[in-house]
């Protein structure tokens, strides 16, 4: 019996793959990808499964799961080859501020990598604690949270270039990072392919040694996090405490994986924050958050809106879609005509955060999409703003 994607994705939905390969080394991954491409076989490369929504029908091709792990220090006065366990002193000493380049294998669980850097007193990705998935996926999506994103620290990555048929190294500039975007992600979106041209094998991130030998500290660049830490934005806080508070903030929103909590059975944030012409802000109610987002190619001033605010103020409360969630005044009725919920109560907006579309235990992919479509259409009808999905949707569509 073939592997079901539901067993390997954070939303716990998705049908079987026609063929499945677990790649425990880089060479196994490359060979599996080459074999599928040579046979003209549809290919999907899976990491931690946190940013994927696979069709109920499954995948009519080969799924290659990247299962190889490892962390090593590549640059820095004490860098040397070997396992992370052999490099306990790599981030030690009194050289605060010194740059340290760390290589992380594509299949390594991202939060485990973040925890390792914090334990070794390295600053740069602590605000990205608790994000599910694998390290190799982080540059594809340019993941970010609490004032940080991967593009701020990524030096380069190694990848299998399916077109060139060789391993290549891509620098940060070559990746053309944008908001939750990169040239790797665009290679899928522009072609409609389920996997990108470049299959990430490892990433190199440039971190720095924290100041404070006894209690390493890190800068705090996000208001909500600063408030949780009771410090001023732009000041420093203990590195381990920053990680702890980020995990607590994410857990309160259902954004830290928990096998016992259906609010975490999701792709995380389902919609990206819309980036729109600044003129759109004038059409929104007073108090709608809007942040400067640069200018478009034609010079138009842009702002970033809050997708969570738009969803909430379009009438979609936390828990929308559950049988016992009453409609908001002037908002849509999440219970459905028969009181059982739009998706029979099997899927809903998270009860902790309006950005997550969740599986309540026995949902199908289409159940989750039913909730997402209703939210998307409701925001468009109420505010005239388009919401775009953050996860890759394979074999079906929003």
C-alpha positions as CSV (number, residue, x, y, z in Angstrom):
1,X,0.0,0.0,0.0
2,X,1.4,3.4,-1.0
3,X,2.1,6.1,1.5
4,X,-0.6,8.6,2.1
5,X,0.4,12.3,2.2
6,X,-1.9,12.7,5.2
7,X,0.6,10.9,7.3
8,X,3.4,13.3,6.3
9,X,1.8,16.8,6.3
10,X,0.9,19.1,9.2
11,X,-2.7,19.5,8.1
12,X,-3.1,15.6,8.1
13,X,-4.9,15.5,4.7
14,X,-4.0,14.2,1.3
15,X,-4.3,10.9,-0.6
16,X,-1.7,8.3,-1.6
17,X,1.3,8.8,-3.8
18,X,1.7,6.4,-6.7
19,X,5.3,5.9,-5.7
20,X,7.3,7.0,-2.6
21,X,11.0,7.4,-2.0
22,X,12.5,8.3,1.4
23,X,15.9,9.8,0.6
24,X,18.2,9.5,3.6
25,X,21.2,11.0,1.8
26,X,21.7,13.8,-0.7
27,X,22.8,11.2,-3.3
28,X,19.6,9.2,-2.8
29,X,17.5,12.3,-3.3
30,X,19.4,13.3,-6.5
31,X,19.1,9.8,-7.9
32,X,15.3,9.6,-7.1
33,X,14.7,13.0,-8.7
34,X,16.8,12.1,-11.8
35,X,15.0,8.8,-12.2
36,X,11.6,10.5,-12.0
37,X,12.6,13.2,-14.5
38,X,14.1,10.7,-16.9
39,X,10.9,8.7,-16.9
40,X,8.7,11.8,-17.4
41,X,7.1,11.0,-14.1
42,X,5.3,13.7,-12.1
43,X,7.6,14.7,-9.2
44,X,6.8,16.1,-5.8
45,X,9.6,16.7,-3.3
46,X,8.5,16.8,0.4
47,X,10.3,18.1,3.4
48,X,8.4,18.6,6.7
49,X,5.0,18.8,5.0
50,X,4.1,22.1,6.7
51,X,3.4,24.2,3.6
52,X,1.6,21.6,1.5
53,X,-2.0,20.8,0.8
54,X,-2.3,17.7,-1.3
55,X,-5.4,16.6,-3.1
56,X,-7.6,13.9,-1.7
57,X,-6.9,11.9,-4.8
58,X,-3.3,11.8,-3.9
59,X,-0.3,12.3,-6.2
60,X,-0.1,10.5,-9.6
61,X,3.7,10.3,-9.6
62,X,6.7,10.0,-7.3
63,X,7.0,11.7,-4.0
64,X,10.6,12.1,-2.7
65,X,10.8,12.8,1.0
66,X,14.0,14.5,2.1
67,X,15.0,12.8,5.3
68,X,18.7,13.6,5.6
69,X,19.8,15.8,8.5
70,X,22.9,17.5,9.8
71,X,24.3,20.8,11.1
72,X,27.9,22.0,10.7
73,X,29.9,25.2,11.2
74,X,31.4,26.2,7.9
75,X,33.1,29.5,8.8
76,X,34.4,31.0,12.0
77,X,37.6,30.8,14.0
78,X,36.7,27.4,15.5
79,X,34.9,25.9,12.5
80,X,35.7,22.3,11.6
81,X,34.1,19.5,9.8
82,X,31.9,17.0,11.8
83,X,28.6,16.6,13.5
84,X,27.0,19.4,15.5
85,X,27.6,17.3,18.6
86,X,31.3,17.6,18.0
87,X,31.2,21.4,17.8
88,X,30.0,22.4,21.2
89,X,32.8,25.0,21.4
90,X,32.2,26.4,17.9
91,X,30.1,29.3,19.2
92,X,31.9,29.8,22.5
93,X,34.6,32.3,23.5
94,X,34.5,36.0,24.0
95,X,34.3,37.1,20.3
96,X,30.8,38.7,20.5
97,X,29.6,39.8,17.1
98,X,31.9,37.5,15.1
99,X,30.2,36.0,12.0
100,X,29.6,32.3,12.0
101,X,28.3,30.5,8.9
102,X,26.3,27.4,9.7
103,X,25.3,24.8,7.1
104,X,22.0,22.9,7.7
105,X,20.9,19.9,5.6
106,X,17.6,20.3,3.8
107,X,15.8,17.5,5.7
108,X,16.8,18.8,9.1
109,X,13.7,19.9,11.2
110,X,13.9,23.7,11.1
111,X,13.0,24.2,14.8
112,X,15.7,21.8,15.8
113,X,18.2,23.9,13.9
114,X,17.0,27.0,15.6
115,X,17.3,25.4,19.0
116,X,20.8,24.4,18.2
117,X,21.8,27.9,17.3
118,X,20.3,29.2,20.5
119,X,22.1,26.6,22.6
120,X,25.4,27.6,20.9
121,X,24.9,31.3,21.5
122,X,24.4,32.2,17.8
123,X,22.1,35.1,17.0
124,X,20.0,35.5,13.8
125,X,17.1,33.0,13.6
126,X,15.8,32.8,17.2
127,X,12.7,34.8,16.2
128,X,11.9,32.0,13.7
129,X,11.5,29.5,16.5
130,X,8.6,27.1,16.4
131,X,8.1,27.3,12.6
132,X,7.3,23.7,11.5
133,X,8.9,22.0,8.5
134,X,12.4,21.4,7.2
135,X,15.3,23.7,6.7
136,X,15.4,23.2,3.0
137,X,11.9,24.7,2.6
138,X,12.7,28.0,4.4
139,X,14.4,29.8,1.5
140,X,11.7,28.6,-1.0
141,X,9.1,30.5,0.9
142,X,11.4,33.0,2.5
143,X,9.8,32.2,5.8
144,X,9.6,34.9,8.4
145,X,8.1,35.9,11.7
146,X,8.5,38.5,14.4
147,X,10.6,40.9,12.4
148,X,12.9,38.3,10.9
149,X,13.0,36.2,7.7
150,X,15.4,33.8,6.2
151,X,16.6,36.2,3.5
152,X,18.2,38.3,6.2
153,X,20.7,35.5,7.1
154,X,20.9,33.2,4.1
155,X,24.3,33.3,2.4
156,X,23.7,30.6,-0.2
157,X,22.2,27.2,-0.8
158,X,23.2,24.1,-2.6
159,X,20.6,22.6,-4.8
160,X,20.1,20.0,-7.5
161,X,19.3,21.9,-10.7
162,X,16.9,19.7,-12.6
163,X,17.4,21.6,-15.9
164,X,21.2,21.7,-15.8
165,X,21.5,18.2,-14.3
166,X,24.0,19.1,-11.7
167,X,24.5,20.4,-8.1
168,X,24.7,24.2,-8.1
169,X,25.2,26.9,-5.5
170,X,22.9,29.9,-5.5
171,X,23.7,33.0,-3.6
172,X,21.2,35.1,-1.8
173,X,21.0,37.7,-4.6
174,X,20.4,34.9,-7.2
175,X,17.4,33.8,-5.2
176,X,15.5,37.1,-5.8
177,X,13.8,37.0,-2.4
178,X,10.5,38.8,-1.9
179,X,7.8,38.6,0.7
180,X,7.2,34.9,1.2
181,X,8.7,34.5,-2.3
182,X,11.9,33.4,-4.1
183,X,13.0,32.4,-7.6
184,X,12.6,28.8,-6.5
185,X,8.9,29.2,-5.6
186,X,8.3,31.2,-8.8
187,X,9.8,28.3,-10.8
188,X,6.7,26.3,-9.6
189,X,4.1,29.0,-9.9
190,X,5.1,30.1,-13.3
191,X,5.1,26.6,-14.7
192,X,2.3,25.0,-12.6
193,X,4.7,22.2,-11.7
194,X,4.4,20.5,-8.3
195,X,8.1,20.8,-7.6
196,X,10.6,23.5,-8.5
197,X,13.5,23.6,-10.9
198,X,16.0,23.6,-7.9
199,X,15.8,20.9,-5.2
200,X,17.4,22.4,-2.1
201,X,20.1,20.1,-0.5
202,X,21.5,22.4,2.2
203,X,21.4,26.0,3.3
204,X,24.2,28.2,4.6
205,X,23.2,30.9,7.1
206,X,25.4,33.7,8.5
207,X,24.8,34.2,12.2
208,X,26.8,36.0,14.8
209,X,28.1,35.2,18.2
210,X,25.8,36.7,20.9
211,X,27.0,39.4,23.3
212,X,27.1,38.5,27.0
213,X,29.2,35.4,27.9
214,X,26.9,34.4,30.9
215,X,23.6,35.3,29.2
216,X,23.8,35.8,25.4
217,X,21.5,38.4,24.2
218,X,19.7,39.1,20.9
219,X,18.0,42.2,19.4
220,X,14.2,42.4,19.5
221,X,12.8,43.9,16.3
222,X,9.0,43.3,16.6
223,X,6.5,45.2,18.7
224,X,4.5,42.2,19.9
225,X,7.6,40.3,20.9
226,X,9.0,43.3,22.6
227,X,5.8,43.6,24.7
228,X,5.9,40.0,25.6
229,X,9.5,40.4,26.7
230,X,8.7,43.7,28.5
231,X,11.6,45.5,26.7
232,X,11.7,48.3,24.2
233,X,11.7,47.4,20.5
234,X,15.2,47.6,19.2
235,X,16.8,46.7,22.5
236,X,18.3,43.3,23.5
237,X,17.0,40.4,25.5
238,X,18.5,37.1,26.6
239,X,18.7,34.8,23.5
240,X,17.1,31.8,25.2
241,X,14.3,34.0,26.6
242,X,13.6,35.4,23.1
243,X,13.1,31.8,21.9
244,X,10.9,30.9,24.8
245,X,8.7,33.9,24.3
246,X,8.4,33.3,20.5
247,X,7.4,29.7,21.2
248,X,4.8,30.9,23.7
249,X,3.4,33.5,21.3
250,X,3.1,31.0,18.5
251,X,1.6,28.3,20.7
252,X,-1.1,30.8,21.8
253,X,-2.0,31.1,18.2
254,X,-2.0,27.4,17.5
255,X,1.2,27.8,15.4
256,X,3.4,25.2,17.2
257,X,2.7,21.6,16.3
258,X,0.9,19.7,18.9
259,X,-0.5,16.2,18.2
260,X,-3.2,16.7,20.8
261,X,-4.4,20.1,19.5
262,X,-6.5,20.3,16.2
263,X,-5.8,24.0,16.0
264,X,-2.2,23.1,15.0
265,X,-3.4,20.7,12.3
266,X,-3.0,23.2,9.5
267,X,-0.5,24.7,7.1
268,X,0.1,27.6,9.5
269,X,-0.8,30.9,8.1
270,X,-3.0,30.0,5.1
271,X,-3.0,33.5,3.5
272,X,-0.2,35.9,3.0
273,X,-0.7,39.5,4.0
274,X,-1.9,41.4,0.9
275,X,0.5,44.0,-0.6
276,X,-1.7,46.6,-2.4
277,X,-1.5,50.1,-3.7
278,X,-1.6,52.6,-0.8
279,X,-4.8,54.1,-2.3
280,X,-6.6,50.9,-1.3
281,X,-6.1,51.8,2.4
282,X,-8.5,54.7,2.1
283,X,-11.3,52.3,1.2
284,X,-10.9,50.3,4.4
285,X,-12.4,51.0,7.8
286,X,-10.5,53.3,10.2
287,X,-8.1,51.2,12.2
288,X,-7.3,48.7,9.5
289,X,-3.5,48.0,9.9
290,X,-1.3,49.0,7.0
291,X,2.4,49.1,6.8
292,X,4.7,50.7,4.2
293,X,5.8,48.1,1.6
294,X,7.9,50.0,-0.8
295,X,6.9,50.9,-4.4
296,X,5.8,48.9,-7.4
297,X,7.9,48.9,-10.6
298,X,5.8,51.8,-11.9
299,X,6.4,53.9,-8.8
300,X,3.1,53.2,-7.1
301,X,3.3,53.4,-3.3
302,X,2.5,50.0,-1.7
303,X,1.2,49.0,1.7
304,X,1.0,45.6,3.4
305,X,-2.4,44.8,5.0
306,X,-3.1,42.4,7.8
307,X,-4.9,39.3,6.4
308,X,-5.9,38.3,9.9
309,X,-7.6,41.7,10.5
310,X,-9.4,41.5,7.1
311,X,-10.7,38.0,7.8
312,X,-11.8,38.9,11.3
313,X,-13.5,42.1,10.3
314,X,-15.2,40.4,7.3
315,X,-17.1,38.5,9.9
316,X,-15.1,35.2,10.1
317,X,-14.6,34.7,13.8
318,X,-12.1,32.2,15.3
319,X,-13.7,28.8,15.0
320,X,-15.7,29.7,11.9
321,X,-17.2,26.5,10.5
322,X,-17.6,24.7,13.8
323,X,-21.2,23.7,14.7
324,X,-21.2,25.6,18.0
325,X,-19.8,28.9,16.6
326,X,-22.6,31.4,16.2
327,X,-22.5,33.9,13.3
328,X,-21.2,37.3,14.0
329,X,-23.6,40.2,13.7
330,X,-23.6,41.2,10.1
331,X,-21.2,38.3,9.3
332,X,-21.5,34.9,7.6
333,X,-23.1,32.0,9.4
334,X,-20.3,29.4,9.9
335,X,-22.8,26.8,11.0
336,X,-24.3,26.2,7.6
337,X,-28.0,25.7,6.8
338,X,-28.3,22.5,8.7
339,X,-26.3,23.7,11.7
340,X,-23.5,21.2,11.1
341,X,-21.0,23.6,9.7
342,X,-19.8,24.3,6.1
343,X,-17.7,21.2,6.1
344,X,-19.7,19.3,8.6
345,X,-17.6,20.6,11.4
346,X,-14.7,18.6,10.1
347,X,-12.7,21.7,9.2
348,X,-12.8,25.3,10.5
349,X,-10.9,28.5,11.0
350,X,-8.6,27.9,14.0
351,X,-10.2,28.7,17.4
352,X,-6.9,30.6,18.2
353,X,-6.0,32.5,15.1
354,X,-8.1,33.5,12.0
355,X,-5.2,32.9,9.6
356,X,-5.1,29.1,10.0
357,X,-7.5,26.8,8.3
358,X,-7.6,23.6,10.4
359,X,-8.5,19.9,10.3
360,X,-10.6,19.1,13.3
361,X,-9.7,15.5,13.2
362,X,-11.2,13.8,10.2
363,X,-11.3,16.5,7.5
364,X,-10.6,15.9,3.8
365,X,-8.5,18.4,1.7
366,X,-11.7,19.6,0.2
367,X,-13.2,20.3,3.6
368,X,-10.2,22.5,4.4
369,X,-10.5,24.2,1.0
370,X,-14.2,24.8,1.6
371,X,-13.4,26.9,4.6
372,X,-10.6,28.7,2.9
373,X,-12.6,29.5,-0.2
374,X,-15.5,30.9,1.9
375,X,-13.1,33.1,3.8
376,X,-11.3,34.3,0.7
377,X,-14.6,35.1,-1.1
378,X,-16.0,36.8,2.0
379,X,-13.0,39.1,2.3
380,X,-13.2,40.0,-1.4
381,X,-16.9,40.8,-1.1
382,X,-16.5,42.9,2.1
383,X,-13.3,44.8,1.3
384,X,-12.5,44.2,-2.4
385,X,-9.1,42.8,-1.4
386,X,-7.8,39.5,-2.8
387,X,-6.3,37.0,-0.4
388,X,-3.6,34.6,-1.8
389,X,-2.8,31.2,-0.3
390,X,0.6,30.8,1.3
391,X,0.9,26.9,1.0
392,X,1.5,25.0,-2.2
393,X,-1.8,23.4,-3.2
394,X,-1.1,20.2,-5.2
395,X,-3.6,18.4,-7.4
396,X,-6.5,20.7,-6.6
397,X,-7.0,24.5,-6.3
398,X,-8.4,27.1,-4.0
